[in-house]
Amino acid sequence: MICLDGAHRRAFWLCTLLAIAGLTGCGTPPTYKSRPVSGSSPGTFALAHAKAVEEPRHAMRHLDDARSIVYTQLEGGGGLAVGLLFGPLGAAANAGMIDSRTGLDAQRLKGKLTLEPRQLFLDAAIRQGLDVAGAGAAGQTGATPYLHVSKASNERLLTAAAVRLEQGAGADQWSGLYMYQLPSSYTLDDLAQPTEEIQRRLSAEAARGFSELAAFIAKEGQPKDGSGKVAPEKEFTYISDLLTPRFEIEMRGRFIARSEDLVWFRTFDGVYAVRTSSIKIRSGRI
């Protein structure tokens, strides 16, 4: 058996869980994601179809035909961590049960939500002055907006507006995820048979979320003139049931700002705005 110290053990579980969830890879040490400002039109975007969002992955299902509502969960069997204790076969068996449970949940939720994330982001981007152009425009950034639905450890479904940005191509491609957690949470039954009130609330909250993301993206894309100093982002560690549901994994981030009951921070795969109820600060003052 391989013995790992605390830091390496946390990194091992984080890599394993995120790889299973299809969120990232762990071949190289993580670096904090900052959007590069390049080209003559850093504010020019085109609605895109990122593979990381629209291609089927383990423990993830799409809840609409446009593949713009994504459901993920890690419940099933004894859990992934338990399966890993019994070796590769145990891990595979538990991963299979997790995937099966994800599929059963998705069957109940498929086609039930009426909001259109791509249109909501498009409207928000235009209001923020972002130029949404056709494919092939010089300096454009591909934007793939979607609604993220995740089952937390208490069986509540957490929701978030999300946009994956991609710039460049091939080995020089940069990608980053921007996610804003919405205030309301739901049960599986709520979203399997959503009332008109739930549909209106979810659509309104998502519209606000995409507006906040578009505002942040617009500000981040502005070239810095060097006339003023920008305060460094302070590093801290945290646990969040939105990002690693069912597993209390300590992760690192860099604090950006607070907004109402949200904490904005940067990670190795993008920028998140997470409700204070869904994050526990372990170290660092923010």
Secondary structure, 3 states (H helix, E strand, C coil): CCCCCHHHHHHHHHHHHHHHHCCCCCCCCCCCCCCCCCCCCCCEEEECCCHHHHCCCCCEEECCCCCCEEEECCCCCCCHHHHHHCHHHHHHHHHHHHHHHHHHHHHHHCCCCCCCHHHHHHHHHHHCCCEECCCCCCCCEEEEEEEEEEECCCCCEEEEEEEEEEECCHHHCEEEEEEEEEEEEECHHHHHCCCHHHHHHHHHHHHHHHHHHHHHHHHHCCCCCCCCCCCCCCEEEEEECCCCCCCCCCEEEEEEEEECCEEEEECCCEEEEEEHHHEEEEECCC
